[in-house]
Every structure is written in C-alpha cells, then in structure tokens.
Amino acid sequence: MKHLIVGNGIAGINAAKAIREMDTTAAIVMVSDETFPPYSRPMISYVLEGSEPHEKLPLFAGNVYEDLNITPVLGNRVAQLDAKKKIVRLENGADIEFETLLIASGADARHIRVPGSELGNIFTMRTQKDVLDQLKAVSQGVENALVLGGGLVGFKAAHALLKRGIKVTMLITSPYPLAMQVDETAGKMILRELEDHGLTVKVGVSVTAFDGDATVENARLDSGETLDCDLVIVGKGVDPSLRFIEQNDIQTGYGILVDKYLCSSIPNIYAAGDAAETFDIARQTRWINAIWPEAAIQGRIAGFNMSGRKVSCPGSLGRNVMRIYGLDVMTMGLANPENTDNFEIIQAGGEKTGAYRRLVFHGDILAGAVLINQIEQGGMLRAMIENRVPVRIPRSCLMSLDFNYSQLL
Ligand SMILES: Cc1cc2nc3c(=O)[nH]c(=O)nc-3n(C[C@H](O)[C@H](O)[C@H](O)COP(=O)(O)OP(=O)(O)OC[C@H]3O[C@@H](n4cnc5c(N)ncnc54)[C@H](O)[C@@H]3O)c2cc1C
C-alpha cells in the first residue's frame, strides 16, 4: 500500500504513526512545504517571547522520518491534486502517486490586503519561519508593535512582544478580545486584564493602510488615527490550506467535508486537522475546530482508517484553556451563539467578583461554557457537553462550586 500525507503537522505525523502501528511495510510519503521536522505550533510564540529556543519546538527526539520509515518530501508545496489519476503534482512539477491520500495541510494565516501591506516587518504568525523572521526584525530594534486581531494568536503574539519590553497596541475590529470564543462579560474582563498588564487595546477599529519606506513606519486606521509602528503581526484568523484540491469533485464547505471515518466524498482520500470539517458535537453540525488536540486525534483516526482498521471519530469540540495574566480562562463548545433564540443562558459573577461562569443550554443539553477563574469543574462540564448528558436537575445547581457529576444521576 502506498500512503501519501500532505502536511507534516500534528495531524499528518499522527496519521503516519497510526499507519505504522498497523502496517510495518506500507510506503508512507509525507510532503510539506515546511522544512522543519514536526513541531509544536502552539509553542512558537514562546520562541518569540524568548522563553524557549526554537530548538525546543520539535515534537520528537531524533529523526522521526527515519524512525517511522517515512519518505519525507520537504520544502515542497503541493500545487495540484488529480483525484482520478491518484496523483499530486508539486510546485516543482514532480508527480507523486498514491493509493490512499491524507490531506492534513492545516491552515494558512490570513494576510491583510491594504495599501502598504507588502512593506517589510509586517508578519503573520503561523510557522516557525514566521517567528524566526519576527525575531530577526526584533533584534534590529523595535519600539512600537501593532498586533492586528484579538484572538488566541493575537494575544500570544502581543504577550510575547510585551515580554521583550516592546510597546504593543492591539487593534481589534470586534468590541472585545477573543470574541469568537467568549461573550461580552468575559471579553471585557479579559480586555481589562490585558490593559492592566501594559497592552494598549483599541476596539472597533481596522487598519486601512500602512506607510513606510522599505519597512513599515505607521498604520492608518479607519477611525482617522495614525499610529507609529515598526513591526506588525497580523493575527486575523486562518483559512484551510486547500487551493490544490480545487479542480476535483471533493466536497467542501469551508474545509473538506468528511464522514465519521474522516474520509472525504472520494474513497481513499481522507482529511484531518485544521483542513477538515468534522461533526461538531456542541453545534450538531459540521464545523472546523482548528485546535491542536483535535488535529492530533483526527490524524490518528485517519491513519487507522487509511490502513484498513475502521475507527470512527466521535465528533469534535472546540475548547481552549488559557492563562491570561491573572485570569484562568476556559471556553468550550458553543459558548456564544449568534442567535440566542433556542438557547437558555445562565451566568454569574463578572468583573466585580473576579470570577465568571456562563453556561449555554440547548434544551436540556449543555452546549457551551465559559469559565473565568474557578475553572476546576471545567473537565466535568466538558464531559457533559461531549457526552450530551441531559440535565434534569435545576440548572442553577451547575453554577455551584460544590456541584458534582453524581447529582445528575
Ligand atoms: C501561534 C499559534 C498558537 C496556537 N496556540 C494553540 C493553543 O494554545 N491551543 C490549541 O489547541 N491550538 C493552538 N493553535 C492551533 C494549532 O496549532 C493547530 O490547530 C494545529 O497545528 C493544526 O494542525 P494540523 O496538522 O491540522 O495543521 P498544521 O499544523 O497547519 O500543519 C499543516 C502543514 O501542512 C503544510 N502545508 C499546507 N499546505 C500545503 C501544501 N499545499 N503542500 C505541502 N504542504 C502544505 C503546512 O505548511 C504545515 O506545515 C495555535 C496556532 C498558532 C499558529
């Protein structure tokens, strides 16, 4: 059997490991446009802040390709897939044949497209190379940095630059940070915490242009303001990295649509991780939950299925645990539904108490939660969402710090 894996991130490498567990002789070819061995992407901001050297990022000691008998094709981007002929074509023109294919190409950082966005010292933050480029700029002296976007990546970038003693302004189009994960009360608590720790945050604004000679010198905002900046990090989300599949009949939504075995609409072509749209347990619909633990488990499940062992994916769940200075923040599931008509939401605490809890119910099922501080029961709440445990006791019981699972039985 000849397996081809596009992407050497956590989904790709976990798939290769699962295939090797099942079959010691199958050929595994792994293509990636990155040249680094598989590494911890969530940790790249620690390299920027200086708390970890980039040599600490690899996930495996030694040579994982040799150890798993994988043929690596690194520094090469797949340009095109021909699903009928079972071939991928690389940008350098070479073709690679496959019997089974895993698309684990993850996601590409969104760039900002405004006049001046091609100036030097404007970076995205997705890869180890991005961070090494940022470090080079920082080493040449940076005084004022701008971080565009208030999501997890934006927060990590801002924190890293602040730790280096750089003045950082975060620009967010939404009214508060982490707006994709949390509601307004939690968002405002996080906003205050960031400001208390030296970050300048401007909400409800966007950049309309950058000015500079070779490198960026200032940013013009839609508010009319102009901000001095000598480094910009764009953290405005990601898009699944799928341009190479466009001319095929693979069904896609935002990502590649997969069934419970993580197989696409074309037999023998699988997808996992940030590129795949799986069934979201909390939303009860397809969704991309672009987080590390989902990519890890999906890669493993896809690998088993590629090698003939049927393993089904129980669905995915968006979740994050973050330490934002003095706040422990935990979010999971559908914590902030756009339309609240069919949901019952209970919440308690807030800025005055220093702790906050918000639970979102769909019928008698817990669909999402936000916890700020006092997050000890988060694991239990997550299990309730994942297992769709009906709540037939007064919901207020779940707000108590004494609540335990046995009360549901
Ligand atoms: C700064 C940062 C911080 C993060 N922090 C967290 C966190 O705290 N917690 C969390 O859960 N998640 C976090 N994430 C998200 C997490 O890193 C991703 O969900 C995870 O890496 C997805 O893994 P993947 O294997 O699906 O894709 P990726 O890690 O994106 O790997 C895909 C690989 O495929 C390559 N590729 C893409 N297209 C092609 C092509 N056409 N040809 C060849 N190769 C290609 C890419 O270059 C890449 O190397 C963070 C992400 C970033 C960027």
The ligand as an ORCA input file, in Angstrom:
! r2SCAN-3c Opt
* xyz 0 1
  C       0.692     30.884     17.195
  C      -0.294     29.744     17.330
  C      -0.707     29.381     18.601
  C      -1.629     28.348     18.752
  N      -1.996     28.009     20.021
  C      -2.851     26.982     20.190
  C      -3.229     26.570     21.502
  O      -2.809     27.170     22.511
  N      -4.078     25.516     21.628
  C      -4.568     24.855     20.542
  O      -5.326     23.889     20.710
  N      -4.240     25.218     19.272
  C      -3.394     26.258     19.081
  N      -3.046     26.622     17.805
  C      -3.657     25.902     16.654
  C      -2.896     24.609     16.340
  O      -1.537     24.888     16.198
  C      -3.482     23.989     15.066
  O      -4.835     23.680     15.299
  C      -2.738     22.728     14.651
  O      -1.372     22.998     14.447
  C      -3.340     22.123     13.385
  O      -2.583     21.013     12.998
  P      -2.648     20.424     11.503
  O      -1.728     19.273     11.498
  O      -4.051     20.239     11.094
  O      -2.088     21.599     10.555
  P      -0.739     22.413     10.565
  O      -0.115     22.433     11.898
  O      -1.077     23.741      9.937
  O       0.226     21.610      9.584
  C      -0.027     21.539      8.198
  C       1.274     21.505      7.434
  O       0.984     21.317      6.048
  C       1.749     22.220      5.281
  N       1.051     22.513      4.013
  C      -0.050     23.266      3.830
  N      -0.416     23.279      2.541
  C       0.496     22.520      1.889
  C       0.675     22.181      0.530
  N      -0.163     22.593     -0.429
  N       1.735     21.409      0.211
  C       2.601     20.972      1.155
  N       2.469     21.269      2.470
  C       1.439     22.042      2.825
  C       1.849     23.455      6.188
  O       2.902     24.304      5.835
  C       2.072     22.794      7.534
  O       3.409     22.501      7.751
  C      -2.131     27.660     17.614
  C      -1.719     28.044     16.334
  C      -0.803     29.070     16.185
  C      -0.357     29.467     14.800
*
